[in-house]
């Protein structure tokens, strides 16, 4: 004998904390770690609501190259587990329910405001793995879901506190929103297999990694970041903090050169073995005299300015080198010798053990270090050299600063001992 939708609805059980999924809220935000039943609960709730009344539901995520990247499989599995098979028709690209209920699937990264217009009549938008959704995608999506009474459901395991999703839906949770943090403790069906896995990870993984995976806490750096351990240590020891200028020590500007890409300048002071970045400039399509003026506006006493090894090469247009241009602007300049990238990364890791960054003036630099990663070719799936992107320029500047640190002799300040780094260790 087949069951009615109302009878089948009884089988759709949920954690107690999620009763608000069935209340009207413009935003419903679920965050947490592994085993917290975030996606599982949302899938069940939407399927249950879809048999009660007709709903058009858009299932979105930042990247979706095929339907396999979506929550299509999760919804299909839940339809079977809940006994909703008679109510839903599962097709390759969509799922259809009674009285016009529909589940559609899309990626956001390649959408425009115009291409998303076809979804403006949808009742619900569920954004899964929202930790990677960009600010651009949120700005395009949210005005599109504008039907009277429409809702946006968000599920994610947080990554960085500076991610757009964390800022929008945790730090600045909208007034008409239900937001909740979940963990494995809220899962009444937490299996013995998951229990064993969690206990193994708690014992073997670094605390930061365990807390991200299972407790839903933010990371100090993105997964796979080159300086992940060093940034975690800096956060733990509170070395990302206000760092005032010390007038008893010289300031050494360190450049990473660029034009179409960003040019970056860090302002460094050396205190015995500690390297402090007190200020930071980053911009593109700006000339050396523009950077020189920005530097002169700062109330610092400067030592030599450090440039990377290729600053001795002249441009085809002027024939002058960056070194010559900056010397002509009145700066004392030292060009660093060529050092392999991996050797430089190793030295940077050593320098970061005592490095201090100003949390205000260097906030964008901190983000770059948290997000500086290696490329992972699809052919090998193995990390290789550093990825060249918007985060690499700031990170390269820090690498040059670590190389330059032994030459920051602070001749006007105290007599500093030579600063050297061990020549052992892995990258």
N, C-alpha and C positions, 0 to 999 in steps of 0.2 A: 504494500500500500504506500503510495507516495505521500509525502508530507507537504503541508501548505507552507508558504513562505514564512508565516508567523511562527509556525512550529519549528521550522528550521532555524529561525532567528535565535531561538533559545540556545542553540549550540554555539553561537558566536560569542565566546567568552573573552573577557578583556581584563587586564590588570585594574585594580580598584582606582588607581590614580588617574585613569583615562576616561572616566565617565563624561568629562567635558567634551569629548569628541562628538557626542550626540547633542551638544548644546550649540546655539548659534553664536559664532564668533567670526569676525572677519579673518583673523589669523589664528591658526592652531600650530604651535611650534613644539616639536618633540626633539630633544637632543639627548645624547648619552652614548655609552660605549657598547661593546659586544654583549649580546645576550639580553638586551634591555627591551626587546620586543617593539621597537619603534615602528619599523616598516611592516612587520607582521600585523601589528594592531591597526595601523592605518589601512592596510589592505582589507582587513576584516570589516572595519567600520564602514569603509566606502562601499564594499560589496553589499553589506547589510542595508545601508541606506538606499542603495540602488535598487533593491527589491521592494522597498517600502514606497518609493516615489520615483518618478523619472528624473534622472540626473545626468548631465553631460559633464564628464570628468576628464580633465587633461592631466596626464602623467608626464611631468617634465623633469629634465636633468640638464646639466650644463653640456655634456657631451653624449651624443647618441649616434654612433655610426651605423647601427643596425638595431632591429627590434630586440636582439639578444642583449643589448646594453640596457634595456628598459626594465620596468617592474612587471612586464607582461607575464613572465614565467611565475613570479610570485603570486600574482592575482589568479592565474590559472590553477596553481596548486591549491590556493585557498578556496576557490570555487568548489573543487572536489572535496576538500576536507570539511567544508561547511554543508555539503549536500545541496549546493546551489546549482548543480548541473542542469536541472530542468528550467532554470530561470535565465541562464546565460548562454550565449552562443559565442564561442571562442574562435576568432579568425586570426590569420597571420599578423595583420597590422592593427587590429582593433578587437575590442570585446563589446558585445551588445547584450543588453538586459531587457527586462520587461518595460513596456510602455515608453520606449524611447531612451532608456538608460544607455549610455555609451561611454566607453573608456578609449581615449585617444592617446597617442604617445609621440613625444617630440624632444629634440635636443634644442638648447637655447643658444649655444655659442655661435651658430651660423644663421641665426634668425635676425630679422630686422623688425622694426615697429610695423612696417607694412605687411610683412609675411605672417606676423602673428595675429593680424586682424581677424582671421577666420575663426579664432578661438574666443572672440570677445563675448559670445553668447553662452559660454560655458558656466556652469554653476560652481564647480570646484576645480582648483589647480593644485595638484600634489607635486611638490618639488622634492625629489629624493636626492640623497647625497649632496645636500645643499651647501656643504662646507666649501665646495669648489666653485660655486656659482659666482660669477663676476658682478661687480657693481653695474656694469653696462647691461648685463642680462636682467638684473632686478629692475633697472630703470625702464627697460622695454616691456617686461612681462607684467608688472603690477598694474600699470594703467590699462592694460589690455583686459584683465579679469575684472570687469566693471559692471557686470549685470547686477541688478538690485538683489541684495542678499547673497551675493557670491562670496566664496571663501577661498583662502590660500592656506594649504596645509604644508608644513615644512618639516622634514626629517633630516637629521644630520648628526654625525660624530664630529665635534669641533676639531679644528686643527690649530690655527693661530688666532690670538685675540684681536689681531688687526684685520682678519678676513672680513669682507663686506657682510656676510651672513651673520657672523657673531655680532658685529656692530649694530646691524639693523634689528635683529630679533632677540638679542640678549642684552646688550648694553643700552639699546634704545627701543625696547619692546613697545610696540604701539599700544595705545590705550585699549582698543577693542581687540584684545588678543588673549589667548590662553597659551601660556608658555610653561614648560615643565622639563626638568632634568630627570632622566631615568637611568637606572643601572641594572645590573644583573640581580640585585637584591629585590627589585620590584617584579621579577619574573617568577610567578608561582609554578611555572612549568619548566624551570631551569633543570636541564637534563644532567644525568651523572657524567656523561661525556664532556659537556661544557664545564661542569664543576671541576673535573680532573684537569682540563685544559687551562682553566683560570688559575688553579692552584700551582700548576707547573710554571705558568708565566709569572706569577707572583714571586716564585722562588728564583727563577732564572733570568728574567728580563731586568734591565735597568728600571729603576723606579719611575722615571719619566715615561718610558715606553709602556710600562704596565698600566700606569694611570690613564694614559691616552686610550689604550685599547679597551680596557675594562671599566674604567671609572668615568670616561667621557670628559676628561680634563684636556685643556688645550696643551699643545706641544710648545716647547721653546723655539722650535724650528720645524720646517716642513719635513715630511718623511724623505729620507735620502739626501738631506742637506749635507754638503761637504763639511760644514763646521757645526753639525748638529750637537755633538757632545760638548764642544767648546761654548756654544751659545747656552746650552743647558747649565753649564757650570757658571757662566756669567750671570744668568738669571738667579740661580741658587745663591750665589755669593753677593748678589746685589751690586754688581759692577756695571750695570746699566742704570745710571743714576745721575743726578745733577753733578756736573764737573766744572767748577768755576775756573776761570783763567787765573793762573798763578803768575803774577808779574815778576817773580824772582827767577823764572825760567823762560827761555826763548821758545817761540812757537815755530814749528817747522811745517810749512805747507808741502803736501805730497799730492802729485797729480796722477790721474789716469787720463790719457789724452783721447779726445773724440771730437767729432763735428756733427755728422748725421746721427751717430750714437751720442750718448751722454758723455760730457767731460766732467770729471769729479775731482774735487779738491778736499782733502782732509787736513785739519789743523791739529798738529800733534805736539804734545809736550812730554818730555821724558823725565820721570822722577825715579832716579836710581834704576832699578830693573823694571819699573812699571811704565807702560806706554799708554798715554791718555789722549783720546781724541775729544777735543773740546768744542769743535765746530765743523761744519760740513757745507759744501756748495756742490750743487749738481745742476747742469743745464745742457742743452744742445743748441747747435747753430749759434754759438756765441764765440766772439774772438778773444784772443789772449788779453787784449787791453781791457775788455769788459771784465774778465776774471780778475785782472790786476786791480782794477778800480774797486771791485767788491772786496778784495782782500785788504786794500789800503783803508777802506772805510772801517775796518775792525780795529779796536784799540789794543792791538797786540804788538809786542816787540818780537820781530822776526829774526830767525836764523836763516840758514840756506834753504832754498826751495829745491825739492827733489823731483826729478822727472824719470820716467821709465827709459830703458836702454835705447828705444827707437827715437828718442827726442833729438838725436843728432842727425836725423835724416831731413833734408830740405824738402819743401813742398814744390811740386812742378810749377805752380803759379808764381810764387815769389822767389823761390830758390833759397829762402831763409829757413833755418831750422827753428823748432819751438824753443830750443835753448838760446839761440841768438835773439829771438824776438823778446823773450822774457828778460834776458840780460839787458837788452836795449831799453826795457821798461824799468830798469833799476834794481832788478832782483839778483841776489847771489844764487847761482844755479849749480847743482850737482846732478850729473846724469848717472843713473845706476847702471852697473854692469849687467850684462845679460845673465839671467838665472832661469833655469828650466821651471816650467809652471809647477810641476810636482814637487821640486825642491822648495819652491816658494811657498806652496801650500803647507809643506811640512814645517817650515820656519814660522809661518803664520800661526799654525796650531800651537807651537811652543810659545810664541809671543802672546797669544790669547789667554794663556794660563794666568797672566797678571794684567791683561789689558782692561782698560776702563773706557766706557763710551758715554757721552752725555746723552741722557734720555730724551731731552728736548731738541737741541740743535742737531743731534745726529739721529733722530728718529727714523728718517728714511734709510740711512746707512744701516741701522739695526735691522730693518726689514730686508734689505739686500742680503745681509749675512745669514739671516734666517732662511732665505729662499734660494741661496746659491747652491746649485745642484750639478751633477754630472749628466752628460747625455747618455741615453740608453738606446743603442741601435736596435731596431726590431729584428734584425737578422741574428743577433747574438743574445739579446736581452741581458747583456752584461754592461755595467757602468763603464764608461770610458772617460774622455777628457771633460773638463768643465763645460757646461752649456753656456753658449753665448746668447744672453738675453738682456732684459732691462735690469737684471740684478747683478750681472757679472762686472759691470764697470765699477760700482762701489766696492765690490769684493776684491777686484784687482787692485784698486787703490790701497786697500788694507794690506794686501800682499806686498806691495811696494813699500808701505810704511814699515812692515816687519823687516824688510831687507835694509831699509835706510836707518833703522833704529840705532845700530852700532855707530853710525856716523853722526848721530845727533849729539855732538859733544858738549852742547850747552856751555860754550866758552864763557858766557857772562855769568853763569850760575856756579853751583858747587862743582867741585872736581869729581866727575863721575868715573867709576871704573869702566873698563871696556865691557860692552854688552855682546855676548856671543850666544849662538844656539847650538845644541848638540847636533852632530851629524848622523845620528841614528834615529830609528823610528820608522813607522809606516805611514803611508799617505791614505 
